[in-house]
Amino acid sequence: MIFEKVKEIIAETMGITEEEIAMDSHLIDDLGADSIDAVELSISIEETFDLDLDDDDILKFEKVSDIVEFLENNN
């Protein structure tokens, strides 16, 4: 469930299809995320899951699975 929502957020934020996103996709290397995408993703995640991310949390997100794992443990 969380993975599906995260895929939706990433696809919408980065202008890609959900089919391009796998649990082990690397945000930068595989999906082409840049610093602006990272900020937009963090804002969308905060709004969707009603939580506050600090800079340390955001910097730890290298793969989609990192985001999903964080949300499973903190939501």
PDB file of N, CA, C, O and CB in Angstrom:
ATOM      1  N   MET A   1       0.822  -1.199   0.000  1.00  0.00           N
ATOM      2  CA  MET A   1       0.000   0.000   0.000  1.00  0.00           C
ATOM      3  C   MET A   1       0.866   1.262   0.000  1.00  0.00           C
ATOM      4  O   MET A   1       0.660   2.164  -0.813  1.00  0.00           O
ATOM      5  CB  MET A   1      -0.935  -0.002   1.209  1.00  0.00           C
ATOM      6  N   ILE A   2       1.836   1.318   0.919  1.00  0.00           N
ATOM      7  CA  ILE A   2       2.718   2.491   0.978  1.00  0.00           C
ATOM      8  C   ILE A   2       3.525   2.602  -0.312  1.00  0.00           C
ATOM      9  O   ILE A   2       3.692   3.695  -0.853  1.00  0.00           O
ATOM     10  CB  ILE A   2       3.668   2.406   2.203  1.00  0.00           C
ATOM     11  N   PHE A   3       4.028   1.460  -0.807  1.00  0.00           N
ATOM     12  CA  PHE A   3       4.818   1.475  -2.038  1.00  0.00           C
ATOM     13  C   PHE A   3       4.007   2.052  -3.202  1.00  0.00           C
ATOM     14  O   PHE A   3       4.526   2.843  -3.989  1.00  0.00           O
ATOM     15  CB  PHE A   3       5.302   0.054  -2.380  1.00  0.00           C
ATOM     16  N   GLU A   4       2.744   1.659  -3.310  1.00  0.00           N
ATOM     17  CA  GLU A   4       1.902   2.160  -4.396  1.00  0.00           C
ATOM     18  C   GLU A   4       1.731   3.678  -4.311  1.00  0.00           C
ATOM     19  O   GLU A   4       1.769   4.367  -5.330  1.00  0.00           O
ATOM     20  CB  GLU A   4       0.531   1.475  -4.364  1.00  0.00           C
ATOM     21  N   LYS A   5       1.545   4.193  -3.109  1.00  0.00           N
ATOM     22  CA  LYS A   5       1.381   5.641  -2.925  1.00  0.00           C
ATOM     23  C   LYS A   5       2.692   6.367  -3.228  1.00  0.00           C
ATOM     24  O   LYS A   5       2.689   7.429  -3.851  1.00  0.00           O
ATOM     25  CB  LYS A   5       0.913   5.959  -1.481  1.00  0.00           C
ATOM     26  N   VAL A   6       3.808   5.793  -2.786  1.00  0.00           N
ATOM     27  CA  VAL A   6       5.120   6.394  -3.058  1.00  0.00           C
ATOM     28  C   VAL A   6       5.379   6.420  -4.564  1.00  0.00           C
ATOM     29  O   VAL A   6       5.877   7.416  -5.088  1.00  0.00           O
ATOM     30  CB  VAL A   6       6.248   5.612  -2.327  1.00  0.00           C
ATOM     31  N   LYS A   7       5.047   5.337  -5.260  1.00  0.00           N
ATOM     32  CA  LYS A   7       5.199   5.314  -6.721  1.00  0.00           C
ATOM     33  C   LYS A   7       4.385   6.424  -7.369  1.00  0.00           C
ATOM     34  O   LYS A   7       4.855   7.107  -8.279  1.00  0.00           O
ATOM     35  CB  LYS A   7       4.772   3.951  -7.287  1.00  0.00           C
ATOM     36  N   GLU A   8       3.163   6.594  -6.892  1.00  0.00           N
ATOM     37  CA  GLU A   8       2.291   7.639  -7.429  1.00  0.00           C
ATOM     38  C   GLU A   8       2.902   9.025  -7.220  1.00  0.00           C
ATOM     39  O   GLU A   8       2.890   9.856  -8.128  1.00  0.00           O
ATOM     40  CB  GLU A   8       0.905   7.568  -6.771  1.00  0.00           C
ATOM     41  N   ILE A   9       3.432   9.271  -6.026  1.00  0.00           N
ATOM     42  CA  ILE A   9       4.053  10.564  -5.710  1.00  0.00           C
ATOM     43  C   ILE A   9       5.275  10.802  -6.594  1.00  0.00           C
ATOM     44  O   ILE A   9       5.439  11.886  -7.155  1.00  0.00           O
ATOM     45  CB  ILE A   9       4.456  10.623  -4.218  1.00  0.00           C
ATOM     46  N   ILE A  10       6.129   9.791  -6.715  1.00  0.00           N
ATOM     47  CA  ILE A  10       7.346   9.931  -7.522  1.00  0.00           C
ATOM     48  C   ILE A  10       6.987  10.187  -8.985  1.00  0.00           C
ATOM     49  O   ILE A  10       7.552  11.079  -9.617  1.00  0.00           O
ATOM     50  CB  ILE A  10       8.231   8.666  -7.399  1.00  0.00           C
ATOM     51  N   ALA A  11       6.057   9.412  -9.518  1.00  0.00           N
ATOM     52  CA  ALA A  11       5.662   9.568 -10.923  1.00  0.00           C
ATOM     53  C   ALA A  11       5.116  10.965 -11.185  1.00  0.00           C
ATOM     54  O   ALA A  11       5.476  11.609 -12.171  1.00  0.00           O
ATOM     55  CB  ALA A  11       4.612   8.516 -11.307  1.00  0.00           C
ATOM     56  N   GLU A  12       4.248  11.426 -10.297  1.00  0.00           N
ATOM     57  CA  GLU A  12       3.648  12.749 -10.471  1.00  0.00           C
ATOM     58  C   GLU A  12       4.691  13.858 -10.349  1.00  0.00           C
ATOM     59  O   GLU A  12       4.692  14.803 -11.137  1.00  0.00           O
ATOM     60  CB  GLU A  12       2.538  12.964  -9.444  1.00  0.00           C
ATOM     61  N   THR A  13       5.566  13.741  -9.372  1.00  0.00           N
ATOM     62  CA  THR A  13       6.578  14.768  -9.122  1.00  0.00           C
ATOM     63  C   THR A  13       7.607  14.840 -10.243  1.00  0.00           C
ATOM     64  O   THR A  13       8.025  15.926 -10.646  1.00  0.00           O
ATOM     65  CB  THR A  13       7.279  14.502  -7.799  1.00  0.00           C
ATOM     66  N   MET A  14       8.014  13.671 -10.745  1.00  0.00           N
ATOM     67  CA  MET A  14       9.107  13.629 -11.706  1.00  0.00           C
ATOM     68  C   MET A  14       8.649  13.511 -13.158  1.00  0.00           C
ATOM     69  O   MET A  14       9.475  13.510 -14.070  1.00  0.00           O
ATOM     70  CB  MET A  14      10.006  12.488 -11.379  1.00  0.00           C
ATOM     71  N   GLY A  15       7.348  13.411 -13.374  1.00  0.00           N
ATOM     72  CA  GLY A  15       6.845  13.331 -14.738  1.00  0.00           C
ATOM     73  C   GLY A  15       7.205  12.042 -15.451  1.00  0.00           C
ATOM     74  O   GLY A  15       7.477  12.049 -16.652  1.00  0.00           O
ATOM     75  N   ILE A  16       7.209  10.927 -14.715  1.00  0.00           N
ATOM     76  CA  ILE A  16       7.477   9.617 -15.304  1.00  0.00           C
ATOM     77  C   ILE A  16       6.283   8.710 -15.013  1.00  0.00           C
ATOM     78  O   ILE A  16       5.390   9.073 -14.247  1.00  0.00           O
ATOM     79  CB  ILE A  16       8.808   9.000 -14.742  1.00  0.00           C
ATOM     80  N   THR A  17       6.274   7.534 -15.628  1.00  0.00           N
ATOM     81  CA  THR A  17       5.168   6.607 -15.388  1.00  0.00           C
ATOM     82  C   THR A  17       5.468   5.734 -14.176  1.00  0.00           C
ATOM     83  O   THR A  17       6.627   5.489 -13.841  1.00  0.00           O
ATOM     84  CB  THR A  17       4.910   5.728 -16.633  1.00  0.00           C
ATOM     85  N   GLU A  18       4.412   5.271 -13.529  1.00  0.00           N
ATOM     86  CA  GLU A  18       4.586   4.393 -12.373  1.00  0.00           C
ATOM     87  C   GLU A  18       5.275   3.092 -12.763  1.00  0.00           C
ATOM     88  O   GLU A  18       5.953   2.481 -11.937  1.00  0.00           O
ATOM     89  CB  GLU A  18       3.236   4.094 -11.726  1.00  0.00           C
ATOM     90  N   GLU A  19       5.110   2.658 -14.015  1.00  0.00           N
ATOM     91  CA  GLU A  19       5.736   1.428 -14.492  1.00  0.00           C
ATOM     92  C   GLU A  19       7.258   1.522 -14.497  1.00  0.00           C
ATOM     93  O   GLU A  19       7.942   0.500 -14.452  1.00  0.00           O
ATOM     94  CB  GLU A  19       5.238   1.099 -15.886  1.00  0.00           C
ATOM     95  N   GLU A  20       7.789   2.731 -14.552  1.00  0.00           N
ATOM     96  CA  GLU A  20       9.239   2.927 -14.555  1.00  0.00           C
ATOM     97  C   GLU A  20       9.843   2.792 -13.156  1.00  0.00           C
ATOM     98  O   GLU A  20      11.064   2.745 -13.011  1.00  0.00           O
ATOM     99  CB  GLU A  20       9.576   4.294 -15.129  1.00  0.00           C
ATOM    100  N   ILE A  21       9.001   2.731 -12.135  1.00  0.00           N
ATOM    101  CA  ILE A  21       9.460   2.788 -10.753  1.00  0.00           C
ATOM    102  C   ILE A  21       9.349   1.416 -10.103  1.00  0.00           C
ATOM    103  O   ILE A  21       8.269   0.829 -10.041  1.00  0.00           O
ATOM    104  CB  ILE A  21       8.655   3.826  -9.956  1.00  0.00           C
ATOM    105  N   ALA A  22      10.480   0.916  -9.620  1.00  0.00           N
ATOM    106  CA  ALA A  22      10.520  -0.347  -8.886  1.00  0.00           C
ATOM    107  C   ALA A  22      10.994  -0.068  -7.465  1.00  0.00           C
ATOM    108  O   ALA A  22      11.552   0.992  -7.181  1.00  0.00           O
ATOM    109  CB  ALA A  22      11.451  -1.386  -9.592  1.00  0.00           C
ATOM    110  N   MET A  23      10.769  -1.019  -6.591  1.00  0.00           N
ATOM    111  CA  MET A  23      11.170  -0.858  -5.198  1.00  0.00           C
ATOM    112  C   MET A  23      12.674  -0.595  -5.097  1.00  0.00           C
ATOM    113  O   MET A  23      13.114   0.174  -4.242  1.00  0.00           O
ATOM    114  CB  MET A  23      10.788  -2.105  -4.381  1.00  0.00           C
ATOM    115  N   ASP A  24      13.466  -1.234  -5.972  1.00  0.00           N
ATOM    116  CA  ASP A  24      14.921  -1.071  -5.889  1.00  0.00           C
ATOM    117  C   ASP A  24      15.462   0.019  -6.817  1.00  0.00           C
ATOM    118  O   ASP A  24      16.674   0.122  -7.006  1.00  0.00           O
ATOM    119  CB  ASP A  24      15.596  -2.381  -6.213  1.00  0.00           C
ATOM    120  N   SER A  25      14.579   0.828  -7.395  1.00  0.00           N
ATOM    121  CA  SER A  25      15.028   1.925  -8.262  1.00  0.00           C
ATOM    122  C   SER A  25      15.813   2.954  -7.459  1.00  0.00           C
ATOM    123  O   SER A  25      15.381   3.397  -6.395  1.00  0.00           O
ATOM    124  CB  SER A  25      13.826   2.599  -8.956  1.00  0.00           C
ATOM    125  N   HIS A  26      16.969   3.324  -7.987  1.00  0.00           N
ATOM    126  CA  HIS A  26      17.793   4.375  -7.389  1.00  0.00           C
ATOM    127  C   HIS A  26      17.235   5.709  -7.881  1.00  0.00           C
ATOM    128  O   HIS A  26      17.058   5.912  -9.082  1.00  0.00           O
ATOM    129  CB  HIS A  26      19.328   4.209  -7.766  1.00  0.00           C
ATOM    130  N   LEU A  27      16.961   6.605  -6.952  1.00  0.00           N
ATOM    131  CA  LEU A  27      16.298   7.862  -7.308  1.00  0.00           C
ATOM    132  C   LEU A  27      17.093   8.692  -8.310  1.00  0.00           C
ATOM    133  O   LEU A  27      16.511   9.275  -9.225  1.00  0.00           O
ATOM    134  CB  LEU A  27      16.052   8.680  -6.066  1.00  0.00           C
ATOM    135  N   ILE A  28      18.398   8.752  -8.154  1.00  0.00           N
ATOM    136  CA  ILE A  28      19.226   9.560  -9.053  1.00  0.00           C
ATOM    137  C   ILE A  28      19.643   8.759 -10.285  1.00  0.00           C
ATOM    138  O   ILE A  28      19.400   9.183 -11.415  1.00  0.00           O
ATOM    139  CB  ILE A  28      20.470  10.076  -8.315  1.00  0.00           C
ATOM    140  N   ASP A  29      20.271   7.602 -10.069  1.00  0.00           N
ATOM    141  CA  ASP A  29      20.835   6.837 -11.180  1.00  0.00           C
ATOM    142  C   ASP A  29      19.776   6.250 -12.109  1.00  0.00           C
ATOM    143  O   ASP A  29      19.936   6.284 -13.329  1.00  0.00           O
ATOM    144  CB  ASP A  29      21.695   5.729 -10.644  1.00  0.00           C
ATOM    145  N   ASP A  30      18.696   5.711 -11.545  1.00  0.00           N
ATOM    146  CA  ASP A  30      17.678   5.051 -12.361  1.00  0.00           C
ATOM    147  C   ASP A  30      16.554   5.989 -12.802  1.00  0.00           C
ATOM    148  O   ASP A  30      16.058   5.890 -13.924  1.00  0.00           O
ATOM    149  CB  ASP A  30      17.091   3.895 -11.597  1.00  0.00           C
ATOM    150  N   LEU A  31      16.160   6.896 -11.913  1.00  0.00           N
ATOM    151  CA  LEU A  31      14.990   7.731 -12.191  1.00  0.00           C
ATOM    152  C   LEU A  31      15.342   9.165 -12.575  1.00  0.00           C
ATOM    153  O   LEU A  31      14.467   9.930 -12.980  1.00  0.00           O
ATOM    154  CB  LEU A  31      14.088   7.748 -10.992  1.00  0.00           C
ATOM    155  N   GLY A  32      16.611   9.535 -12.451  1.00  0.00           N
ATOM    156  CA  GLY A  32      17.052  10.855 -12.891  1.00  0.00           C
ATOM    157  C   GLY A  32      16.670  12.005 -11.979  1.00  0.00           C
ATOM    158  O   GLY A  32      16.563  13.145 -12.430  1.00  0.00           O
ATOM    159  N   ALA A  33      16.462  11.720 -10.700  1.00  0.00           N
ATOM    160  CA  ALA A  33      16.086  12.778  -9.753  1.00  0.00           C
ATOM    161  C   ALA A  33      17.237  13.763  -9.568  1.00  0.00           C
ATOM    162  O   ALA A  33      18.409  13.389  -9.607  1.00  0.00           O
ATOM    163  CB  ALA A  33      15.678  12.170  -8.390  1.00  0.00           C
ATOM    164  N   ASP A  34      16.876  15.025  -9.365  1.00  0.00           N
ATOM    165  CA  ASP A  34      17.867  16.043  -9.032  1.00  0.00           C
ATOM    166  C   ASP A  34      17.466  16.689  -7.711  1.00  0.00           C
ATOM    167  O   ASP A  34      16.522  16.238  -7.062  1.00  0.00           O
ATOM    168  CB  ASP A  34      17.990  17.112 -10.170  1.00  0.00           C
ATOM    169  N   SER A  35      18.169  17.734  -7.312  1.00  0.00           N
ATOM    170  CA  SER A  35      17.912  18.350  -6.007  1.00  0.00           C
ATOM    171  C   SER A  35      16.516  18.967  -5.928  1.00  0.00           C
ATOM    172  O   SER A  35      15.886  18.943  -4.871  1.00  0.00           O
ATOM    173  CB  SER A  35      18.962  19.416  -5.717  1.00  0.00           C
ATOM    174  N   ILE A  36      16.040  19.510  -7.022  1.00  0.00           N
ATOM    175  CA  ILE A  36      14.687  20.081  -7.030  1.00  0.00           C
ATOM    176  C   ILE A  36      13.652  18.969  -6.859  1.00  0.00           C
ATOM    177  O   ILE A  36      12.680  19.125  -6.120  1.00  0.00           O
ATOM    178  CB  ILE A  36      14.426  20.866  -8.348  1.00  0.00           C
ATOM    179  N   ASP A  37      13.870  17.844  -7.550  1.00  0.00           N
ATOM    180  CA  ASP A  37      12.969  16.700  -7.387  1.00  0.00           C
ATOM    181  C   ASP A  37      12.952  16.230  -5.936  1.00  0.00           C
ATOM    182  O   ASP A  37      11.895  15.899  -5.400  1.00  0.00           O
ATOM    183  CB  ASP A  37      13.388  15.544  -8.314  1.00  0.00           C
ATOM    184  N   ALA A  38      14.122  16.201  -5.301  1.00  0.00           N
ATOM    185  CA  ALA A  38      14.209  15.752  -3.910  1.00  0.00           C
ATOM    186  C   ALA A  38      13.380  16.637  -2.988  1.00  0.00           C
ATOM    187  O   ALA A  38      12.678  16.141  -2.108  1.00  0.00           O
ATOM    188  CB  ALA A  38      15.665  15.736  -3.446  1.00  0.00           C
ATOM    189  N   VAL A  39      13.464  17.935  -3.192  1.00  0.00           N
ATOM    190  CA  VAL A  39      12.680  18.867  -2.375  1.00  0.00           C
ATOM    191  C   VAL A  39      11.185  18.662  -2.625  1.00  0.00           C
ATOM    192  O   VAL A  39      10.396  18.601  -1.683  1.00  0.00           O
ATOM    193  CB  VAL A  39      13.080  20.332  -2.682  1.00  0.00           C
ATOM    194  N   GLU A  40      10.804  18.558  -3.891  1.00  0.00           N
ATOM    195  CA  GLU A  40       9.390  18.359  -4.226  1.00  0.00           C
ATOM    196  C   GLU A  40       8.871  17.030  -3.693  1.00  0.00           C
ATOM    197  O   GLU A  40       7.743  16.954  -3.206  1.00  0.00           O
ATOM    198  CB  GLU A  40       9.188  18.424  -5.741  1.00  0.00           C
ATOM    199  N   LEU A  41       9.689  15.978  -3.781  1.00  0.00           N
ATOM    200  CA  LEU A  41       9.297  14.676  -3.240  1.00  0.00           C
ATOM    201  C   LEU A  41       9.091  14.746  -1.737  1.00  0.00           C
ATOM    202  O   LEU A  41       8.109  14.222  -1.211  1.00  0.00           O
ATOM    203  CB  LEU A  41      10.349  13.620  -3.573  1.00  0.00           C
ATOM    204  N   SER A  42      10.021  15.394  -1.049  1.00  0.00           N
ATOM    205  CA  SER A  42       9.903  15.470   0.409  1.00  0.00           C
ATOM    206  C   SER A  42       8.650  16.237   0.823  1.00  0.00           C
ATOM    207  O   SER A  42       7.981  15.852   1.782  1.00  0.00           O
ATOM    208  CB  SER A  42      11.147  16.135   1.010  1.00  0.00           C
ATOM    209  N   ILE A  43       8.326  17.309   0.116  1.00  0.00           N
ATOM    210  CA  ILE A  43       7.114  18.077   0.426  1.00  0.00           C
ATOM    211  C   ILE A  43       5.873  17.219   0.186  1.00  0.00           C
ATOM    212  O   ILE A  43       4.960  17.202   1.012  1.00  0.00           O
ATOM    213  CB  ILE A  43       7.049  19.370  -0.430  1.00  0.00           C
ATOM    214  N   SER A  44       5.836  16.516  -0.929  1.00  0.00           N
ATOM    215  CA  SER A  44       4.684  15.665  -1.237  1.00  0.00           C
ATOM    216  C   SER A  44       4.535  14.536  -0.227  1.00  0.00           C
ATOM    217  O   SER A  44       3.420  14.205   0.178  1.00  0.00           O
ATOM    218  CB  SER A  44       4.814  15.089  -2.642  1.00  0.00           C
ATOM    219  N   ILE A  45       5.648  13.948   0.177  1.00  0.00           N
ATOM    220  CA  ILE A  45       5.606  12.871   1.172  1.00  0.00           C
ATOM    221  C   ILE A  45       5.106  13.408   2.507  1.00  0.00           C
ATOM    222  O   ILE A  45       4.277  12.781   3.167  1.00  0.00           O
ATOM    223  CB  ILE A  45       7.001  12.228   1.343  1.00  0.00           C
ATOM    224  N   GLU A  46       5.616  14.574   2.898  1.00  0.00           N
ATOM    225  CA  GLU A  46       5.170  15.186   4.159  1.00  0.00           C
ATOM    226  C   GLU A  46       3.671  15.451   4.139  1.00  0.00           C
ATOM    227  O   GLU A  46       2.973  15.157   5.110  1.00  0.00           O
ATOM    228  CB  GLU A  46       5.929  16.497   4.419  1.00  0.00           C
ATOM    229  N   GLU A  47       3.177  16.001   3.044  1.00  0.00           N
ATOM    230  CA  GLU A  47       1.751  16.328   2.947  1.00  0.00           C
ATOM    231  C   GLU A  47       0.887  15.071   2.893  1.00  0.00           C
ATOM    232  O   GLU A  47      -0.151  15.001   3.551  1.00  0.00           O
ATOM    233  CB  GLU A  47       1.490  17.191   1.712  1.00  0.00           C
ATOM    234  N   THR A  48       1.305  14.093   2.122  1.00  0.00           N
ATOM    235  CA  THR A  48       0.515  12.880   1.943  1.00  0.00           C
ATOM    236  C   THR A  48       0.445  12.045   3.213  1.00  0.00           C
ATOM    237  O   THR A  48      -0.610  11.517   3.564  1.00  0.00           O
ATOM    238  CB  THR A  48       1.090  12.050   0.820  1.00  0.00           C
ATOM    239  N   PHE A  49       1.584  11.931   3.900  1.00  0.00           N
ATOM    240  CA  PHE A  49       1.651  11.056   5.070  1.00  0.00           C
ATOM    241  C   PHE A  49       1.593  11.822   6.386  1.00  0.00           C
ATOM    242  O   PHE A  49       1.754  11.230   7.453  1.00  0.00           O
ATOM    243  CB  PHE A  49       2.913  10.235   5.023  1.00  0.00           C
ATOM    244  N   ASP A  50       1.364  13.132   6.321  1.00  0.00           N
ATOM    245  CA  ASP A  50       1.199  13.981   7.500  1.00  0.00           C
ATOM    246  C   ASP A  50       2.349  13.805   8.495  1.00  0.00           C
ATOM    247  O   ASP A  50       2.141  13.444   9.653  1.00  0.00           O
ATOM    248  CB  ASP A  50      -0.129  13.673   8.184  1.00  0.00           C
ATOM    249  N   LEU A  51       3.552  14.067   8.017  1.00  0.00           N
ATOM    250  CA  LEU A  51       4.726  14.001   8.882  1.00  0.00           C
ATOM    251  C   LEU A  51       5.730  15.058   8.473  1.00  0.00           C
ATOM    252  O   LEU A  51       5.606  15.673   7.414  1.00  0.00           O
ATOM    253  CB  LEU A  51       5.368  12.605   8.834  1.00  0.00           C
ATOM    254  N   ASP A  52       6.722  15.264   9.316  1.00  0.00           N
ATOM    255  CA  ASP A  52       7.788  16.224   9.027  1.00  0.00           C
ATOM    256  C   ASP A  52       9.084  15.472   8.791  1.00  0.00           C
ATOM    257  O   ASP A  52       9.499  14.664   9.621  1.00  0.00           O
ATOM    258  CB  ASP A  52       7.952  17.248  10.183  1.00  0.00           C
ATOM    259  N   LEU A  53       9.720  15.734   7.665  1.00  0.00           N
ATOM    260  CA  LEU A  53      11.017  15.146   7.357  1.00  0.00           C
ATOM    261  C   LEU A  53      12.093  16.176   7.641  1.00  0.00           C
ATOM    262  O   LEU A  53      11.954  17.347   7.285  1.00  0.00           O
ATOM    263  CB  LEU A  53      11.084  14.663   5.880  1.00  0.00           C
ATOM    264  N   ASP A  54      13.166  15.736   8.283  1.00  0.00           N
ATOM    265  CA  ASP A  54      14.282  16.661   8.435  1.00  0.00           C
ATOM    266  C   ASP A  54      15.313  16.369   7.349  1.00  0.00           C
ATOM    267  O   ASP A  54      15.223  15.357   6.654  1.00  0.00           O
ATOM    268  CB  ASP A  54      14.919  16.546   9.855  1.00  0.00           C
ATOM    269  N   ASP A  55      16.275  17.246   7.210  1.00  0.00           N
ATOM    270  CA  ASP A  55      17.264  17.118   6.133  1.00  0.00           C
ATOM    271  C   ASP A  55      18.025  15.803   6.199  1.00  0.00           C
ATOM    272  O   ASP A  55      18.361  15.231   5.162  1.00  0.00           O
ATOM    273  CB  ASP A  55      18.244  18.272   6.188  1.00  0.00           C
ATOM    274  N   ASP A  56      18.302  15.315   7.411  1.00  0.00           N
ATOM    275  CA  ASP A  56      19.016  14.044   7.552  1.00  0.00           C
ATOM    276  C   ASP A  56      18.217  12.891   6.958  1.00  0.00           C
ATOM    277  O   ASP A  56      18.779  12.012   6.304  1.00  0.00           O
ATOM    278  CB  ASP A  56      19.320  13.763   9.024  1.00  0.00           C
ATOM    279  N   ASP A  57      16.906  12.895   7.185  1.00  0.00           N
ATOM    280  CA  ASP A  57      16.062  11.837   6.627  1.00  0.00           C
ATOM    281  C   ASP A  57      16.089  11.876   5.106  1.00  0.00           C
ATOM    282  O   ASP A  57      16.250  10.843   4.457  1.00  0.00           O
ATOM    283  CB  ASP A  57      14.619  11.971   7.135  1.00  0.00           C
ATOM    284  N   ILE A  58      15.934  13.049   4.549  1.00  0.00           N
ATOM    285  CA  ILE A  58      15.878  13.199   3.094  1.00  0.00           C
ATOM    286  C   ILE A  58      17.179  12.726   2.445  1.00  0.00           C
ATOM    287  O   ILE A  58      17.146  12.082   1.396  1.00  0.00           O
ATOM    288  CB  ILE A  58      15.601  14.663   2.717  1.00  0.00           C
ATOM    289  N   LEU A  59      18.310  13.036   3.050  1.00  0.00           N
ATOM    290  CA  LEU A  59      19.601  12.649   2.488  1.00  0.00           C
ATOM    291  C   LEU A  59      19.816  11.139   2.494  1.00  0.00           C
ATOM    292  O   LEU A  59      20.638  10.632   1.731  1.00  0.00           O
ATOM    293  CB  LEU A  59      20.714  13.319   3.253  1.00  0.00           C
ATOM    294  N   LYS A  60      19.094  10.417   3.339  1.00  0.00           N
ATOM    295  CA  LYS A  60      19.218   8.958   3.417  1.00  0.00           C
ATOM    296  C   LYS A  60      18.454   8.249   2.304  1.00  0.00           C
ATOM    297  O   LYS A  60      18.679   7.063   2.064  1.00  0.00           O
ATOM    298  CB  LYS A  60      18.723   8.468   4.763  1.00  0.00           C
ATOM    299  N   PHE A  61      17.567   8.946   1.630  1.00  0.00           N
ATOM    300  CA  PHE A  61      16.738   8.325   0.602  1.00  0.00           C
ATOM    301  C   PHE A  61      17.504   8.212  -0.707  1.00  0.00           C
ATOM    302  O   PHE A  61      17.539   9.155  -1.498  1.00  0.00           O
ATOM    303  CB  PHE A  61      15.447   9.125   0.395  1.00  0.00           C
ATOM    304  N   GLU A  62      18.118   7.054  -0.934  1.00  0.00           N
ATOM    305  CA  GLU A  62      18.810   6.814  -2.196  1.00  0.00           C
ATOM    306  C   GLU A  62      17.953   5.999  -3.153  1.00  0.00           C
ATOM    307  O   GLU A  62      17.987   6.207  -4.366  1.00  0.00           O
ATOM    308  CB  GLU A  62      20.132   6.101  -1.946  1.00  0.00           C
ATOM    309  N   LYS A  63      17.184   5.070  -2.592  1.00  0.00           N
ATOM    310  CA  LYS A  63      16.324   4.199  -3.391  1.00  0.00           C
ATOM    311  C   LYS A  63      14.877   4.366  -2.960  1.00  0.00           C
ATOM    312  O   LYS A  63      14.590   4.869  -1.875  1.00  0.00           O
ATOM    313  CB  LYS A  63      16.758   2.724  -3.261  1.00  0.00           C
ATOM    314  N   VAL A  64      13.986   3.940  -3.816  1.00  0.00           N
ATOM    315  CA  VAL A  64      12.563   3.967  -3.482  1.00  0.00           C
ATOM    316  C   VAL A  64      12.321   3.165  -2.211  1.00  0.00           C
ATOM    317  O   VAL A  64      11.515   3.564  -1.370  1.00  0.00           O
ATOM    318  CB  VAL A  64      11.710   3.408  -4.649  1.00  0.00           C
ATOM    319  N   SER A  65      13.008   2.045  -2.066  1.00  0.00           N
ATOM    320  CA  SER A  65      12.835   1.196  -0.879  1.00  0.00           C
ATOM    321  C   SER A  65      13.202   1.932   0.406  1.00  0.00           C
ATOM    322  O   SER A  65      12.631   1.646   1.458  1.00  0.00           O
ATOM    323  CB  SER A  65      13.683  -0.067  -1.006  1.00  0.00           C
ATOM    324  N   ASP A  66      14.141   2.871   0.342  1.00  0.00           N
ATOM    325  CA  ASP A  66      14.506   3.662   1.528  1.00  0.00           C
ATOM    326  C   ASP A  66      13.326   4.514   1.989  1.00  0.00           C
ATOM    327  O   ASP A  66      13.079   4.641   3.189  1.00  0.00           O
ATOM    328  CB  ASP A  66      15.728   4.565   1.226  1.00  0.00           C
ATOM    329  N   ILE A  67      12.604   5.090   1.045  1.00  0.00           N
ATOM    330  CA  ILE A  67      11.437   5.912   1.379  1.00  0.00           C
ATOM    331  C   ILE A  67      10.346   5.039   1.984  1.00  0.00           C
ATOM    332  O   ILE A  67       9.765   5.383   3.013  1.00  0.00           O
ATOM    333  CB  ILE A  67      10.905   6.651   0.125  1.00  0.00           C
ATOM    334  N   VAL A  68      10.071   3.902   1.336  1.00  0.00           N
ATOM    335  CA  VAL A  68       9.017   3.000   1.809  1.00  0.00           C
ATOM    336  C   VAL A  68       9.339   2.495   3.209  1.00  0.00           C
ATOM    337  O   VAL A  68       8.473   2.491   4.084  1.00  0.00           O
ATOM    338  CB  VAL A  68       8.842   1.811   0.841  1.00  0.00           C
ATOM    339  N   GLU A  69      10.577   2.073   3.424  1.00  0.00           N
ATOM    340  CA  GLU A  69      10.984   1.569   4.744  1.00  0.00           C
ATOM    341  C   GLU A  69      10.846   2.653   5.809  1.00  0.00           C
ATOM    342  O   GLU A  69      10.355   2.384   6.906  1.00  0.00           O
ATOM    343  CB  GLU A  69      12.437   1.056   4.701  1.00  0.00           C
ATOM    344  N   PHE A  70      11.270   3.862   5.498  1.00  0.00           N
ATOM    345  CA  PHE A  70      11.142   4.973   6.443  1.00  0.00           C
ATOM    346  C   PHE A  70       9.678   5.200   6.811  1.00  0.00           C
ATOM    347  O   PHE A  70       9.343   5.357   7.985  1.00  0.00           O
ATOM    348  CB  PHE A  70      11.748   6.260   5.850  1.00  0.00           C
ATOM    349  N   LEU A  71       8.813   5.215   5.807  1.00  0.00           N
ATOM    350  CA  LEU A  71       7.391   5.465   6.058  1.00  0.00           C
ATOM    351  C   LEU A  71       6.748   4.333   6.853  1.00  0.00           C
ATOM    352  O   LEU A  71       5.898   4.577   7.710  1.00  0.00           O
ATOM    353  CB  LEU A  71       6.649   5.655   4.738  1.00  0.00           C
ATOM    354  N   GLU A  72       7.150   3.102   6.571  1.00  0.00           N
ATOM    355  CA  GLU A  72       6.613   1.968   7.331  1.00  0.00           C
ATOM    356  C   GLU A  72       7.003   2.055   8.801  1.00  0.00           C
ATOM    357  O   GLU A  72       6.234   1.659   9.677  1.00  0.00           O
ATOM    358  CB  GLU A  72       7.108   0.644   6.736  1.00  0.00           C
ATOM    359  N   ASN A  73       8.185   2.568   9.067  1.00  0.00           N
ATOM    360  CA  ASN A  73       8.675   2.664  10.445  1.00  0.00           C
ATOM    361  C   ASN A  73       8.242   3.929  11.168  1.00  0.00           C
ATOM    362  O   ASN A  73       8.334   3.999  12.393  1.00  0.00           O
ATOM    363  CB  ASN A  73      10.165   2.588  10.453  1.00  0.00           C
ATOM    364  N   ASN A  74       7.770   4.931  10.432  1.00  0.00           N
ATOM    365  CA  ASN A  74       7.467   6.227  11.049  1.00  0.00           C
ATOM    366  C   ASN A  74       6.057   6.733  10.788  1.00  0.00           C
ATOM    367  O   ASN A  74       5.772   7.907  11.024  1.00  0.00           O
ATOM    368  CB  ASN A  74       8.437   7.242  10.565  1.00  0.00           C
ATOM    369  N   ASN A  75       5.189   5.887  10.316  1.00  0.00           N
ATOM    370  CA  ASN A  75       3.839   6.357  10.006  1.00  0.00           C
ATOM    371  C   ASN A  75       2.812   5.591  10.811  1.00  0.00           C
ATOM    372  O   ASN A  75       1.614   5.846  10.686  1.00  0.00           O
ATOM    373  CB  ASN A  75       3.545   6.219   8.512  1.00  0.00           C
TER     374      ASN A  75
END
